[in-house]
Amino acid sequence: MTTTFLLERMETPLGEMLLACDEQGKLRIIDWLDYEARMRVLIQRQYPAQQITLRETGVESAAARAVRAYFDGELSAVDELEVATGGTEFQKSVWAALRDIPPGETISYLELATRIGRPTAVRAVGLANGANPISVVVPCHRVIGSGIKAPLVGYGGGLERKRWLLEHEKALAHEEAALQAALPGF
């Protein structure tokens, strides 16, 4: 069985991003051009019983518009995007929990494991986090190490991108909170 994902390329402040949706418009993949080989390996692992074809498209999807808005400062633009992934049920539970972490906040791998009811599965949570096929929208960058020496660990797009995303969200989340505090009734 062959499944087609529609592949888009878009410029971001962090370099060229690859984004793919299925033919129903569900977001399936986000990765960076310089990690395309890893992205293709993850696709094979998540869909072992299917042949996935990536077909380039010039038509901008709703997902691409939302991701662009996120990078332009509208952090919540990606919150309601419909996503679909392969992977195991455990991985899917980790990825679903990631979407509950608000912009501007971080949690540890232990806290993420606890949130899914598996507090002893910290290492497995880390592996699932690293196999996340939809970075930014499924915000694996919001999970940090608990060690003082190296809290910024493990981001498939590189630690500099993780740092940038966290700073982008923190700065904007604080601005939004300050604006809401200054404008009662909003």
C-alpha positions, 0 to 999 in steps of 0.5 A: 500500500502506498500513501502520499504525503504532500511535501512543502518547503518553507523558509523560517528564521531557523532555516528551511523547513520541510512540512508534509500533510496527507491528502486529507490535510492532516500534518504528518511531518515537520523537520529541517532540510539539513535533517532530511535523511533522519526524517526519511528514516523516521518515516520508515520506522513509523510506517513499516507496513506502508510505502510513503511517497513524498510528493512536492507541492507548490500549494500552501497548506493550512498547516504551513500558514499556521507554522508561518504565523507561529514564527511571526509571533502568533504562538497559538496558531499551531495549537489546533492543527490536526496532526496524524502520526505513525508510531507506537501507542506509547509514542503517541501518548508522549506526543499527545502530552507534549501538546499540553505544554504551553508556550513559554514553559518547559518540563523535564523528561521525568515530569513528562513521564509522570504526566502520561502515568509512566514515571519510571519510563523516563528513558523511553519517554526521551526516546519517544520525544526524539522520534517525534515527527512533527517538531514545533507543532508537537513541541518536543523542544519544551522538554529539557533535562533536569541536570543543572549542567545541561538542561538543553539536551536532545533536540533532533533539529540541533540545540541551537534551534531548541534554544531559539524556539524556547527564547522565541516562545518565552519572550512572546509568552511574557509579552502576551501575559503582560498585555493581558494583565494591562488590558482587563477584560481580554 
